[in-house]
């Protein structure tokens, strides 16, 4: 079946689209990417998304118009990826505005903004959306959801295999080995902490809005890393928390950035390049700390926008000694493909009634079919 997957992540910089074909066993399908595309949000739209997600007061009418424009952008990405309309089904994550993990006395909640019936009409295809709610209702984190797709789409190897996404937030998947006593171990996965979110906001601040991210890691390459401050940050409660765990801009947003910049300024005179270098190295240090407590992996395959930052990749290789750190592109999955491909698979699973969450990852009480399907009128 040909399915179109649409994904806009925590970075809120645009929409990645993948057209894929799935066939065969649901748990281990044959798959092929038939097309891919990416569109960038207009600057004003991205600023509005981030502002709303950071708690800026917004009218109901403005939220409605934001949902409409976000849906239009997803339709644009879909048509760019699938101009001849091959897709029989669309899986769309929507744009996360707020994510609240479960606590001791209440379930978690997560808000992905999208007008799915509007998108179904625009594309004249069924659209599966709202993937997180069923897992949240079962006491799960609602995230990350990609590890289930990783386990279905990627082959096991001779040891544990680690997969890392570097979007706004860094998240890990660990796949058990193909053979041996751990072959039947559960798939693991969690959100590590900030990836590009703090770096991007720092770049926007220091460039007075002229740059949205540290392209090519050029700014970080000019700075000096404050390793002492990083070691201090690594002791914060979230980084000491045992999975399952999930997070987002709610925790690692503008307020968090200001606190970290104030700490760097206290340590030494605040320099833009030094701050961006330190925040970039912080991302790698968080991932490395998590991997040190996980089953020992043979390799770390990286996807997401951060995989295109050579300074961040170099920091990962330095901190994760003994691991082969490579781009996921070697598996035929480009840096922007992985999550869109995952939500295409989750949509196919929804249509087939196949569970899409992994309790070993999210902490839900049981597996569940994820998503809600709407059809064009």
N, C-alpha and C positions, 0 to 999 in steps of 0.2 A: 504494500500500500504506500502511496506517495503522500508524505506528510510534511507540512511546512512548520518549522519551529521559529518562534520569535522571542527574543530575550533582550530586555533592558535591565542592567544591573545597578548596583549601588552607586557606581560612578555617575549615573544619570547623564551620560554623554551621547547616547543614541541607541539605536536598535540593531542587533545582529540577527540575521535571518539565514536559515539553512533549509533547503529542500532535500529531503532524504527519502529513500525507499526502504521499507522494512518488510521482511518476509520470513516465514519459517517459525520455529518455536518462540513463544513469547519471552521466555526467560533467557534465551540466547539467540536472538534473531540474526539473520543475515541482513546486512545493511550497506547502503552506499549513499554517499553525498552526491546529489545531482546538481546542486547549485548553491551559491552563497552570495550574500550581499550585506552591506552595512551602511546605515545612514546616520549622519550626525545631527543631533538636535540643533535647531537655531539657538544662538547664545542666550537670547532672552528667555526661551522656554526652559533651557537647562537651569538658568538662574532661578526661575520661578519654582521649578521642581525642588531644587535644593533648599530654597527659602521656606517653602511649605513644610518640607520634611524636618527643618530645623525649628519649627514652631512659630514662624511668622504669622501673625493674625491675617486670616483670609476669609473673604465673604463666601457664602454658599454659591452665589452665581459665578464667582471666579473659579471655585473648585470645579463646577460643572463645565465651564469653558476649558479649564485645564484638562479634564478628562476627555473632552471632545477632541482637543488638539493632539493629545497623546495618542488617541485612537487613530487619528488621521496619519500621524507619523508611523504608526505600526502598519497601517495599510500601505503607505508608501514603501516601507521596507519589504513588505510581502510582494508587492508588484515588481520591485526591483530584482528580487530574488527569483520570482516565478512569473515572468512576463507573459507566458503563454497559458497560465492557469492550469498547470499539471496537477497541483495539489488537490487531494480529495478531502483533506482534513487539515485544520490549523491548530497548533498548540501555542498559546500566547501567555507568557508569564505576567505581563502588565508591569507597571512601574511602581516599585515599592516606595511608599511615602513614610511608613512607620512600621517597625517590627518590635513586638514586645514578647520576649521569651516567657515561658511559664514560670510562675513563682510558687512558693509554698502553699499559698491559699487561693490561687486562681490560675485558670488556663492561660496559655499564651494567646496572642492575637497578632495578626499581620494584615496590612492594608496594601494591596496592589491595585493601583488605579487603572481602570480600563472600562470602556463601554463595549463589552463583548457583543451584544446584539447589533450594535452599530457596525462593528468590524465584520461580523458575519454577513451583514447586508452588503457592505462595501466589497467584500471579496466573493460573495455568493458561495460561501463554503461554511460547513459547520466549524465552530470555534470552541475549543476546550480551554477554560481559564480557571482561576481561583483554585490553584493546585495545593495551596498550603492549609486551607481551612479544615479538611478532614483529619489531617495529622494533628493539628492543634486541638481539635475537639477530643482526640484520644489521648491528650496529655503530652503530646510531642512538642518539639521545638518548632515544627513546621519548616525547618531548614537544618542543614542543607539537604536538598532533594536530588542533586545530581549524582551522589554516590551510587544510588540504585541503578541509574543508567550506565555509569562507568562499569559496574560489575556485569551488566548484561552485554555491553558493546565491546569491551576490551578483553583480550585473552589473558589468562593468568600466566605467570612466568615461574621460574624456578625458586623464587623467594617473594617476599612481600613487595608490592609495587605501590609507590606513593604517587598520587596525582594532586597537583596544586593549581588552584585558580587564583590569579592575581588580578581581581577587579578592584572595586572600591574596598572590598573586604577580602582577606585571604582565607580560603577554605581548603581543607585537605580531604582526600579519600585514600584509604589504605585497602588494597585488594589482597586477599590471602594467596599463598603460593599454590601452584597447580598440583603439587604432590607433597607427600610427607605428612607428619602429624598435625600440621596447622592448615592443611588443605580444606578442612571443614570449618575453620574459624569464621566468625562473622565479619562481614565488611564493616569497616570503621570509617568515620568521617565527622568533621566538626568545623566550625568557624574559628580560625586562629586569632584573628584580630584585624587591625587596619592593614590594607595593602596600599592602594593608590589614594584612598580618600584624604588622608592627612597631607600627603605630598601635594596632591592637586590643589587643595585649598591654600597651602603655603605658597605655591607658585602663583596662584591667582592674587594672593595678598601682596607678595613682594614685587610682582610685575604690574601692580595697580590694575589688574583685570585684563592686561594685554595678552597674557598666556594662560591657557587652561590646564596645562600639564607640563611636566619636565620632559620635553621631547628628546628622545635619545639619551636621557640621563645627563645632558650636557651641564645642567646647573649643579647637580649632585657631584659630578666629576671634579668640579672646581673647589669643593668644600672639604673641610676636615670633620671627621666623625667624632662626636663626644661619646666614647664608649662607656665612660663612667655613668653618664645620665641614662644611657640605654639599659645598663645592668640594673639601675634603680627602677626604671619603668617596668622591667620584666617581672618585678616582684608584686605588681598590682594584682588585686583580687581576680580580675577576669583571666589573666594569664596563668594564674595558679589553679583556676577552676578545672575540675575533671569533666570531660565530655560525658553526656551530650551537652553541647552548648552552641548558641548562635548569637549573632550580634549584627550591628549595622551602624549607620550614621547617628542613630539615636544615642549611642555611646561614644562613637569615635567621629564626632562632627566638629562644628565650629568651636563650641565651647571647650572641647577637649584639646583642639589645636592651640587655642589661646593659652591654656594652662601649660601645655608642653613648651610653647615658645617662651612663656614667662620663666619656666624652669631653665631653659637654655640661656636666657638672658642673665639669669642669676649666676649661672656657672661661668659665663664669660660674656663679653660684649656680643650682642646678637648680630650675627652676620647671615645674610640670606642664603648664601651658598652652603655655609656650615649647617644651618638649620635644615635645609633640604637634604643635604648629605646624611645628616643624623636621622631624619625621619625615614629616609630610604633604607638605611642600614637597620633601623628599628624593625621594619617589616621583615627583613631577612632573619633577624635575631629571634623574633616571635615564632616564625615558622620552624627555625632550627631547634628552639627550645621544645616545641611540641613534638617534633620528630624524635628528639632524644628520649622522650618518655613513651614512645610508641613502639610496636614491634619493629625490629630492624629491617629496613627496606634496602633493596638492591639499587633502586633508581628513583629519581624524582622527576616526573614529567610535568612541565609547566605550561599553562594556558592563560588566557586573559591578557589585557593590555600591558600588564607589568612584564610579560615575557618579552616585550619589545624594548625594555629598558636594560641596556647592557650593564649599567652600574648595579642595578638591583640583581640581575642574574649573576654577576661576579660576586656580589655579597653573599648570595645563596650558596654558591660553590665554595666560598671561603668558610662559611659557617657550618655547612653540611658536609664536612669532610668524610670521605669514604663512600659517598653517594654519587652516582652518575646523574648530574643535573642537566637535563636537555629540554628542548621545546617539544610539545606534544605534536607538532607539525610532522614529525617523523612517522607518526601513525596515520597520517592522512587527515588529521583533525587540526585545522588552523587555530591560531590564538583566539579568534573570535567565534569559532564554530562550536566549541564544546558544550556550552550551556544551551544554546539554541537547539543543537542536536538532541540534548537531553530532554528538552521540553517537547520536541517533536515525538520522541519515544514515549514520554509520559502521556501525551494525547492519544497515541495509538493504543497504549495500555488501557486508558480510560474507556475507549470505544470497545475494547475486547473484555472489559471487566477484570483486568489483571491488576493486582496491588502495585502501587508505585512508590511506597515509602519503605524504609528499613528501620524497624524499631531499634536495632543496634546502633543506628546513627542518630535518629531524632529522639529516641526515648519514648515513643508512642507505645501504648499498651498492646497494640497488635497491628499487623499490616492492613492497609486499606487502599481501595481504589481512590485515586486522587482526581480532583477536577470536576468541573461542571460543564456540560456541553450545551451550547445554544446553536440553533439552526436558522438559516435565513428564512424569512417569511415567504 
